[in-house]
Amino acid sequence: MVDPITTRTWGYRALFIALILLLAFVQLLPLGPGAGKLPGPDLTIALTFAWVLRRPSYVPVLLLMVLFLFLDMLLQRPPGLGAALVLLGSEILRARKDISRSLPFPIEWALVTMVMLALVGLNQIVLSLVMLDRPPLGLDLLRALFSAATYPIVVLVSHFAFGVSAVAPNEADALGNRL
């Protein structure tokens, strides 16, 4: 018989994959802004960061790497750059999950916003180093700020619609290790 904690973990991993693919499908629809309009938020990053801070076991590193590499190819971005940046940002947040668990939500929100803005800066630097066309810095910063602005909504939807809540201090995984 399969352990219920393991079943729940794999179920949420499948749900995460489905949500990321659904968001990728929506990004491919011809609904995006035209020239001169404001960019929309990157909900895939907001969802990833929300789940990494709440339930890091639901979004393992290998899953993030494969999903975001797929998104790089699908959305015709430089292959691997977006995946590496999201992986870097999620690992920074994952390393601070114990600290952020005790912080109030506005400080967590500020931390996520700083990580998103740092990723924009790193993206611009890497694209400059390899001499690829860069998106305008202002639009990239606006996209990151809009993504950060939608972060609380993503957290609320994740909590109330999907049941992804923060780990309790006394909660353990299937092997009895504290989360």
Secondary structure by P-SEA (a helix, b strand, c coil): cccaaaaaaaaaaaaaaaaaaaaaaaaaccccccccbbbbcaaaaaaaaaaaacccccccaaaaaaaaaaaaaaaccccaaaaaaaaaaaaaaaaaccccccccaaaaaaaaaaaaaaaaaaaaaaaaaaccccccaaaaaaaaaaaaaaaaaaaaaaacccccccccccccccccccc
